[in-house]
Amino acid sequence: MTPDQQLLHKLDLLIDHLSQPRAVIPPEKQLWSGAACAEYLGVSTAHFQQRIAPLSHFPAAIELPTATGKNNQRRWKMVEVIRWAESLKQEKKAA
């Protein structure tokens, strides 16, 4: 297969993949990983995990179990994280 043929084959695969219908998850049902929360908040994943997620007023995580019972995956409801961040907005002081 020539390089041009390989490229065309890869493009065909990509088009097929992108053409597949995807499930649309409503925002109120979407779960974010720590990395997604960190990205939204504009901080590093480590900063989020160590300094923001443990805050008592930050939304509680949902623990997704694993078969072994170890390394459960923590997720947060997207709308709760956004609502929390919006609640921190400071009011402008009158001049």
N, C-alpha and C positions, 0 to 999 in steps of 0.2 A: 504494500500500500504506500503510495507516495505521500509526502508531507501534506500536499493539498487535499488528497483524499482523506487523510487522517483528520485534518481540520474540519472538513465537511461532515465527516462522521460524528465528531464531537459536537458540532453545531446542531446536527440532527438530534442527538441525544439530549442536548440542552433544551431545544425547542420542545421535544416530547415531554421532558420533565416539567417545564414551565407551563405546558398546556394542560397538565393534570389539575382537576379541580382540587382546591384546598379547603379544608374545614375553616370556617370563620368562627372564631371564638369571641363571644361578646366581651367587651372590656371588663365588665364586672366579674367575669369568670376567669380572666387571664391571670396566670401565676408568673411571677418573676423570680429568677435566680438572684443570688447575691450580686453576681456580676452585672445583671440587668439593672438592679436597683442602683448599684454604684454608678453605672453609666448614666442613668437618668439624673442622679443627684450630682454628677460631675466630680466624683471622687474616685479614688482607687478602690479596687475590690477589698484589699486589706484594710483600708481605712473604714470602709463600710462595715465589714465583718467585726472589726475590733472596737470601733467607736460609735457607730450609729445604730446598728442592729441591736446592741444590748441596752439601749436607752429604754427606760421604763415607759415612756410615752410614744415610742415607735411601735407600729403595728406588730402584733404577734406573728411569728412564722408558723407556717404549716409544715409539719414534719412528714415527708414522704418516706415510708418504710422501704427497707431493702430486704431481700430474701434472707440474708445472713443476720439481719438485725443490727449490723454495724454500718457506719457511715450514712445514716439517714440523710436524705436530701432536704434542705430547708428551702422553702419558697414563700413568697409574700404576695398577697393580692395586689395587683397593679393599682386598682382604684384607691386602695387604702394608703399605699405609699404616696401616690400623687396627692391625695387629700391631706396627708400628714405634712408633706412639703409645703403645700399651699397654706396650711395653718400657721406656718412660720413667717409668712409675709409680714413685714413691718409696715406700719402705717407711716405715711409721710407727715412730718411735723409742719405745722403752719409757720410761715416766716414772719 
